[in-house]
Amino acid sequence: MEDGAGRLVNFRNTIIILTINVGDNTIMEMCTDENKLPEAEVLEAAIRADMARVFPAALLGRIQIVPYYPLGKKALYNIIEAKIGKIKRRVTENYRAELSVTDAVKDEIIRRCDNAASGARLIDAVINNSILPEISAEFLKRTMEGRELKKAVIDIKDAQFVYDIS
């Protein structure tokens, strides 16, 4: 095989990893109960038809398909905890204040991540585009007014994030 400049390229002992969303609907349908997930071999067989509609048989014959299971609610909670944990540390370091987040907030973040095929990427979007700008504006306002910040609680009211800052 040659590269773009015509040089011979040796792919011996090379592993190429491709990640794709082909078959994600099939996987999601088969994995609705996170306590009864099918074996990986069953998932692979199920998505092979989806793969055949997109990729030539010559390619499929040369690759190993490794299906990924959708993230369950517990895994999503753990990811949210890790992301919020970073924010809590920043609040503690920068404001010497305590930040707490209710379980209702975590449930709302998961609810807003309605495309399970996106995995945890939407968690970042919800936090970065909804929570952080709103709470940052509140913190800046208090700082500019010279008011001390001791504690902030993020909660949910009518499917909206609300902030109790004292």
HELIX and SHEET records of a PDB file:
HELIX    1   1 ASP A   24  MET A   30  1                                   7    
HELIX    2   2 ALA A   40  VAL A   54  1                                  15    
HELIX    3   3 ALA A   57  LEU A   60  1                                   4    
HELIX    4   4 LYS A   73  TYR A   95  1                                  23    
HELIX    5   5 ASP A  103  ARG A  112  1                                  10    
HELIX    6   6 ALA A  116  SER A  118  5                                   3    
HELIX    7   7 ARG A  121  VAL A  126  1                                   6    
HELIX    8   8 ILE A  127  ILE A  131  3                                   5    
HELIX    9   9 LEU A  132  MET A  144  1                                  13    
SHEET    1   A 3 GLU A  98  VAL A 101  0                                        
SHEET    2   A 3 LYS A 151  LYS A 157  1                                        
SHEET    3   A 3 GLN A 160  ILE A 165 -1                                        
END                                                                             
